[in-house]
Structure formats: C-alpha cells, structure tokens
C-alpha cells in the first residue's frame, strides 16, 4: 500500500508493531496483515499462526488458543457492523492479548465504535490511504486509578460510626 501524503505507510506500521511486540503466536486476516506477517523476519512457525478465512472470518471462533497478537485489515469493510463487532469482541475477549486494526474510512466502523470496545487510535492516514490504525492492548487497557482501589471504597473512615 502506498504512503499517505505525510509519508506514513500502514504496511510499514504493521511491521513495526510486529517488531515491537515480537509475538510468539499471531492470528491475522488477509491483505496488509497477511503481507506484514509473512514478510516479517520473526514470523512464528505455521502452527503458531492462524489466518482467519476471508469468506467467513467468524467461522474460526472459538479460536484454538490465546494468541499474542491479532492483525486485522481488509475485513471490517466487507462485513456488517454486527459481524465486525463479533470478530473484534471475540478477539479482544478470548483471542489475543493485543490487537491492531486497520479500518478504511469506507468501513461502517467509526471512531466511537472502536473507542467503545476499548481500542485507542494510533494514527489516521490521509489521502490516498484514507484509513485509521486502532490498537487494543490488554496490559494497558484498564490502568490502575488512584480512586479505584479498596482503600477508597465505601468511605472507610465512617465505618463503625454511622449506619447507612
């Protein structure tokens, strides 16, 4: 795929994701994801990678194992929103600890849809690419908040002082 007008190339960015995380196992779809996985020098062995079938990607679920990384490209544009939600939900909940999704601007998926599923936007490619790269990482999804711990629940300084 060509670079956008700022010089960023989605295929190179997917390869950078692979190089950064060095996954021992990977699940991927057709298109740029497949090109990135098979062209990557650290590509896992055939038994540690799974290509979702393009004609029926939902048919691969439940997956046989938990994968380190999932790459999804050229898929959401060809599916209904419900089918796309099923695929991303299955990958997020039981399929992979990290997910990268390249969604074209023609996709029925918008920014709020990805944010609602816990994804973060990494980059929006301008013309001629017109796509957005989103990512989900289980390790950083639910960061520890100061107020979200047992020390601050239920007003502990009022215990044994008042009934509510």
Order of alpha helices (4+ residues) and beta strands (2+ residues): alpha-beta-alpha-beta-beta-alpha-beta-alpha-beta-beta-alpha
